[in-house]
Amino acid sequence: MRLRAGRRTHAGAKGKSIRISMGAGARAALEFRAVTQSVDEAIVISDDRGNIIFWNEGAEKIFGYAEKDIIGKPLALLIPMPSKALRDGKLEHILFSKAAPIDRKTHELRGIRADGVRFPVELSLLTWAFGNKVFFTTIIRDITDRKRLQKEILEISGREQQRIGQDLHDDLCQQLTAVTLLTEVLEEKLSTKSLPEAADAVEIHKLIAKAIVQTRLLAKGLLPVEIAADGLMPALEGLAANAEKFGQVSCRAEGENPVLLRDGTAAVHLYRIAQEAVTNASRHARAKNIRIKLSESKELVVLSVSDDGIGIAQGAICNGGLGLSIMSSRADTINAALQIRRGEKSGTVVTCSLRKKPSW
């Protein structure tokens, strides 16, 4: 605040009046602080070295640090990032590339509270310059409740899929089987009488038998996937075989070595991600060739599905349709990193990277 001839008049010494007014810069600073302190999101400003220079009340509520204890500390204390990149002044590069596998304006990361608890956050990053210095404004939202709801929706969806699959297998398949028996009887009666309609009965019998096979495969796809420690690759091979049989595409699954995945839940989610990617490629991308690959390194298990279709639009990657959102939620559930991008020449590449547990 500075004193100058201005708006407000106060009685001063010897009856003289002093006009006091706030400069434009000071007013803007107070207005900015008032606005930032009135929102629930964390608003954090850091310099080009990644050190925090501004901290609002929303950030204190979300992360648990008082302003006096966090000013001057690195942003990496809240959102872990490679320290070397921060020292090199590459905060923007790290946030937009490594920590944001899906290219969107907002990025889902993991934050760390003052008590050491990790939790999911949604982050937006803005850069601005003042003089010859660059600053970063980071807006962070706690999305723990959203992730919990997404997990519940996935569980409800899974239970509904299981119910539909069970009904297809136990009810519809049984009824179709009964119809095939009736057509066999009809075929015999017509053949005995040497009627030409016997040939029609034979064709009906074949069609119903084919429908039974397809219904059982649909039911199998909807029922829970039981995957042993080394069973993810065989499950993916079965997925590829079904895609070729019913999707009119060339689909192959390959893996360098048997990948052991003792976490059954993680294996099921990886399988469902591959299933969704294959479905998108065959139904929507008009792909002719689909490749499923499962590999592992010392630290990661990597699943990738690539195709030669028309490719996913950038807007679809940014906005995320239902299928992409479900894949993203499944990846988040098992703390895996999901990347969806256009292929180098054509098509789409979906990659899910799962960090191994120490016991693997």
SEVEX-119730 format. One line per 2 residues: number of its first residue (from 1); for each residue x, z, y of C-alpha. Coordinates in Angstrom, 3 decimals, always signed. Layout:
% SEVEX-119730
NUM = X Z Y; ...
***
This chain:
% SEVEX-119730
1 = +0.000 +0.000 +0.000; +1.232 -0.705 +3.491
3 = +0.059 +0.322 +6.960; -0.772 -2.283 +9.555
5 = -3.399 -3.114 +12.133; -6.464 -3.708 +10.045
7 = -9.934 -2.730 +9.025; -10.459 +1.002 +8.753
9 = -10.156 +3.336 +11.763; -9.289 +7.036 +11.427
11 = -8.894 +9.642 +14.185; -5.237 +10.338 +14.752
13 = -3.221 +12.737 +16.888; -4.239 +13.102 +20.563
15 = -7.506 +11.293 +19.899; -5.885 +7.940 +19.283
17 = -7.176 +5.809 +16.440; -5.016 +4.320 +13.704
19 = -6.277 +1.229 +11.882; -5.211 +1.280 +8.196
21 = -5.621 -1.624 +5.824; -4.393 -2.585 +2.377
23 = -2.268 -5.730 +2.085; -3.531 -8.636 -0.025
25 = -0.864 -8.085 -2.697; -1.687 -4.383 -3.037
27 = -5.417 -5.088 -3.187; -4.847 -7.699 -5.904
29 = -2.721 -5.255 -7.890; -5.402 -2.549 -7.714
31 = -8.141 -5.024 -8.617; -6.092 -6.274 -11.583
33 = -5.502 -2.738 -12.814; -9.191 -1.847 -12.404
35 = -10.244 -4.881 -14.441; -7.675 -4.367 -17.203
37 = -8.529 -0.679 -17.548; -12.237 -1.446 -17.994
39 = -11.908 -3.563 -21.161; -11.666 -2.447 -24.780
41 = -8.921 -4.917 -25.709; -5.271 -4.026 -25.426
43 = -3.625 -5.878 -22.532; +0.147 -5.691 -22.684
45 = +2.585 -7.439 -20.365; +6.195 -7.846 -21.418
47 = +9.228 -9.516 -19.933; +11.152 -12.396 -21.471
49 = +13.180 -9.898 -23.524; +10.024 -8.593 -25.163
51 = +10.047 -5.226 -23.360; +6.697 -3.805 -22.249
53 = +6.173 -3.463 -18.495; +2.378 -2.977 -18.372
55 = +0.011 -1.034 -20.661; -3.738 -0.534 -20.235
57 = -6.107 +2.128 -21.588; -7.398 -0.255 -24.266
59 = -3.868 -0.516 -25.643; -3.567 +3.282 -25.653
61 = -6.821 +3.603 -27.647; -5.856 +0.918 -30.154
63 = -2.211 +1.807 -30.725; -2.139 +5.509 -29.840
65 = +0.772 +5.396 -27.371; +0.472 +6.883 -23.893
67 = +1.613 +4.601 -21.091; +4.576 +6.824 -20.198
69 = +5.823 +6.699 -23.796; +5.619 +2.933 -24.303
71 = +6.773 +1.363 -21.029; +10.191 -0.186 -21.564
73 = +9.805 -0.242 -25.344; +9.875 -3.572 -27.258
75 = +6.629 -5.332 -28.096; +8.005 -5.588 -31.647
77 = +7.207 -1.890 -31.980; +3.528 -2.879 -32.035
79 = +3.721 -6.381 -33.555; +6.786 -6.575 -35.825
81 = +8.911 -9.653 -35.213; +12.554 -10.561 -35.908
83 = +14.685 -8.645 -33.429; +17.190 -11.482 -33.078
85 = +14.465 -13.802 -31.835; +13.428 -11.200 -29.263
87 = +17.019 -10.780 -28.086; +17.242 -14.543 -27.683
89 = +14.124 -14.566 -25.527; +12.094 -16.542 -28.094
91 = +9.042 -14.305 -28.213; +6.640 -17.172 -27.547
93 = +8.181 -19.306 -30.295; +7.918 -16.497 -32.856
95 = +4.287 -15.712 -32.040; +3.164 -19.314 -32.146
97 = +5.078 -20.457 -35.208; +6.116 -17.853 -37.754
99 = +3.383 -15.289 -37.136; +0.532 -17.771 -36.739
101 = +0.332 -19.946 -39.881; -2.990 -21.501 -38.805
103 = -2.562 -23.342 -35.501; -5.201 -21.717 -33.291
105 = -5.378 -20.278 -29.805; -5.821 -16.792 -31.235
107 = -3.636 -15.477 -34.026; -4.314 -12.887 -36.694
109 = -1.351 -10.572 -37.255; -0.600 -7.034 -38.405
111 = -0.144 -4.286 -35.815; +1.432 -0.849 -36.208
113 = -0.100 +2.252 -34.630; +1.878 +5.197 -33.312
115 = +1.226 +7.058 -36.582; +2.729 +4.190 -38.586
117 = -0.568 +2.837 -39.921; -0.686 -0.958 -40.177
119 = -3.934 -2.702 -39.258; -5.183 -6.259 -38.599
121 = -5.236 -7.539 -35.025; -6.211 -10.728 -33.258
123 = -3.736 -11.748 -30.594; -3.772 -14.178 -27.678
125 = -0.614 -14.928 -25.732; -0.300 -16.223 -22.181
127 = +2.933 -17.011 -20.388; +3.457 -17.060 -16.660
129 = +6.383 -17.296 -14.275; +7.224 -15.261 -11.211
131 = +10.233 -16.509 -9.343; +12.789 -17.485 -11.964
133 = +11.481 -15.029 -14.584; +8.972 -15.582 -17.387
135 = +6.474 -12.923 -18.468; +4.089 -12.642 -21.412
137 = +0.553 -11.295 -21.258; -0.624 -10.326 -24.735
139 = -4.311 -9.585 -25.365; -4.806 -7.732 -28.651
141 = -8.037 -6.832 -30.447; -8.423 -4.458 -33.380
143 = -10.284 -6.485 -36.033; -10.328 -3.848 -38.781
145 = -14.141 -3.752 -38.862; -14.360 -7.550 -38.915
147 = -11.975 -7.736 -41.860; -13.944 -5.066 -43.700
149 = -17.160 -7.046 -43.198; -15.476 -10.258 -44.314
151 = -14.297 -8.514 -47.469; -17.804 -7.230 -48.151
153 = -19.231 -10.731 -47.635; -16.712 -12.136 -50.118
155 = -17.676 -9.476 -52.637; -21.378 -10.198 -52.149
157 = -20.682 -13.927 -52.467; -18.751 -13.293 -55.665
159 = -21.573 -11.268 -57.167; -24.094 -13.975 -56.257
161 = -21.878 -16.652 -57.790; -21.648 -14.548 -60.925
163 = -25.447 -14.217 -61.095; -25.996 -17.957 -60.643
165 = -23.318 -18.771 -63.200; -24.834 -16.362 -65.710
167 = -28.300 -17.853 -65.164; -26.963 -21.368 -65.678
169 = -25.191 -20.362 -68.871; -27.834 -18.094 -70.415
171 = -31.056 -19.700 -69.193; -30.674 -23.353 -68.235
173 = -28.211 -24.201 -71.008; -30.518 -22.612 -73.582
175 = -33.486 -24.617 -72.321; -31.495 -27.853 -72.352
177 = -30.339 -27.097 -75.878; -33.976 -26.688 -76.940
179 = -34.797 -30.039 -75.343; -31.997 -31.741 -77.324
181 = -33.478 -30.398 -80.552; -36.866 -31.826 -79.608
183 = -35.340 -35.209 -78.780; -33.603 -35.241 -82.170
185 = -36.954 -34.655 -83.867; -38.559 -37.353 -81.708
187 = -35.718 -39.751 -82.510; -36.204 -39.214 -86.266
189 = -39.976 -39.747 -86.038; -39.588 -42.958 -84.035
191 = -36.860 -44.235 -86.349; -38.989 -43.511 -89.418
193 = -41.742 -45.681 -87.957; -39.176 -48.334 -86.959
195 = -40.354 -48.196 -83.377; -38.086 -49.685 -80.656
197 = -38.545 -46.535 -78.567; -36.145 -44.775 -80.947
199 = -33.249 -46.261 -78.988; -34.638 -44.671 -75.817
201 = -34.791 -41.318 -77.560; -31.129 -41.665 -78.521
203 = -30.160 -42.320 -74.900; -32.200 -39.321 -73.731
205 = -30.416 -37.168 -76.298; -26.997 -38.315 -75.030
207 = -27.896 -37.665 -71.398; -29.154 -34.168 -72.132
209 = -26.033 -33.388 -74.160; -23.908 -34.524 -71.201
211 = -26.003 -32.367 -68.842; -25.374 -29.333 -71.078
213 = -21.605 -29.875 -70.894; -21.708 -30.232 -67.101
215 = -23.908 -27.155 -66.707; -21.537 -25.059 -68.806
217 = -18.578 -26.200 -66.732; -20.465 -25.354 -63.531
219 = -21.308 -21.940 -64.945; -17.675 -21.402 -65.898
221 = -16.603 -22.271 -62.356; -19.004 -19.711 -60.891
223 = -18.322 -16.893 -63.325; -15.454 -14.458 -62.632
225 = -12.026 -15.817 -63.521; -10.165 -13.713 -66.033
227 = -6.478 -14.393 -65.506; -3.672 -12.761 -67.466
229 = -0.258 -12.037 -65.944; +0.965 -15.515 -66.877
231 = -2.457 -17.155 -66.846; -2.737 -18.504 -63.309
233 = -0.973 -21.758 -64.156; -3.246 -22.514 -67.159
235 = -6.274 -21.728 -64.964; -5.024 -24.192 -62.330
237 = -4.462 -26.804 -65.025; -8.079 -26.343 -66.130
239 = -9.187 -26.705 -62.501; -7.254 -29.976 -62.238
241 = -8.774 -31.272 -65.479; -12.312 -30.544 -64.276
243 = -11.588 -32.193 -60.922; -10.487 -35.367 -62.708
245 = -13.479 -35.314 -65.028; -16.178 -34.812 -62.420
247 = -14.555 -35.566 -59.063; -13.368 -39.098 -59.781
249 = -9.874 -38.271 -58.516; -6.426 -38.047 -60.019
251 = -5.551 -34.343 -59.988; -2.524 -32.704 -61.536
253 = -1.234 -29.156 -61.607; +2.447 -28.424 -61.945
255 = +4.770 -25.455 -61.960; +8.513 -25.181 -62.419
257 = +8.450 -22.036 -64.552; +5.779 -19.619 -65.797
259 = +4.787 -17.511 -62.782; +4.022 -13.904 -63.671
261 = +1.338 -12.415 -61.454; +0.349 -8.966 -62.677
263 = -2.128 -8.387 -59.857; -5.331 -9.827 -61.330
265 = -7.175 -9.668 -58.001; -4.442 -11.669 -56.268
267 = -4.484 -14.233 -59.082; -8.255 -14.709 -58.777
269 = -8.072 -15.153 -54.989; -5.250 -17.696 -55.332
271 = -7.316 -19.584 -57.902; -10.371 -19.597 -55.611
273 = -8.252 -20.827 -52.676; -7.007 -23.699 -54.838
275 = -10.569 -24.382 -55.997; -11.845 -24.593 -52.411
277 = -8.943 -26.836 -51.364; -9.531 -29.205 -54.301
279 = -13.267 -29.333 -53.554; -12.621 -30.138 -49.884
281 = -10.150 -32.868 -50.825; -12.409 -34.586 -53.359
283 = -15.745 -34.239 -51.560; -14.920 -34.401 -47.870
285 = -11.451 -35.942 -47.460; -12.129 -38.851 -49.836
287 = -8.808 -38.201 -51.557; -7.692 -40.284 -54.526
289 = -4.798 -38.065 -55.578; -4.573 -34.267 -55.484
291 = -1.533 -32.202 -56.385; -1.644 -28.470 -57.163
293 = +1.729 -26.731 -57.275; +2.569 -23.136 -58.157
295 = +6.093 -21.889 -57.604; +7.960 -18.694 -56.908
297 = +11.125 -17.488 -55.284; +12.764 -14.098 -55.278
299 = +10.255 -12.757 -52.754; +7.245 -15.104 -52.756
301 = +4.658 -16.727 -54.976; +3.632 -20.004 -53.320
303 = +0.506 -22.011 -54.100; +0.098 -25.430 -52.481
305 = -2.619 -28.065 -52.707; -1.900 -31.469 -51.168
307 = -3.943 -34.662 -51.105; -3.821 -38.221 -49.788
309 = -7.236 -38.184 -48.117; -8.219 -38.889 -44.535
311 = -6.648 -35.624 -43.418; -8.147 -32.629 -41.716
313 = -8.899 -32.945 -38.018; -6.982 -30.706 -35.628
315 = -10.275 -29.371 -34.304; -11.296 -28.320 -37.799
317 = -8.021 -26.417 -38.198; -8.493 -24.663 -34.862
319 = -12.186 -23.861 -35.225; -12.260 -23.295 -38.961
321 = -15.363 -24.245 -40.911; -16.931 -22.044 -43.558
323 = -14.590 -23.256 -46.311; -11.462 -22.712 -44.207
325 = -12.699 -19.296 -43.089; -13.318 -18.230 -46.687
327 = -9.821 -19.346 -47.713; -8.362 -17.470 -44.753
329 = -10.332 -14.331 -45.633; -9.204 -14.507 -49.261
331 = -5.584 -14.813 -48.137; -5.980 -11.851 -45.782
333 = -7.514 -9.773 -48.589; -4.296 -10.047 -50.617
335 = -2.025 -9.963 -47.522; -0.909 -13.550 -48.051
337 = -0.037 -16.140 -45.399; -2.247 -19.234 -45.328
339 = -1.154 -22.488 -43.701; -3.385 -25.546 -43.333
341 = -1.867 -28.673 -41.830; -2.002 -32.442 -41.916
343 = +0.371 -34.165 -44.324; +3.411 -35.979 -43.029
345 = +1.887 -39.400 -43.766; -1.730 -38.654 -44.647
347 = -3.991 -36.079 -46.198; -3.976 -32.316 -45.938
349 = -1.617 -29.635 -47.224; -2.894 -26.118 -47.944
351 = -0.196 -23.526 -48.634; -0.727 -19.875 -49.519
353 = +2.356 -17.639 -49.698; +2.019 -14.256 -51.382
355 = +4.810 -11.714 -51.040; +5.721 -10.127 -54.355
357 = +5.257 -6.449 -54.951; +8.360 -4.464 -55.951
359 = +7.054 -4.134 -59.522; +6.713 -7.885 -60.044
***
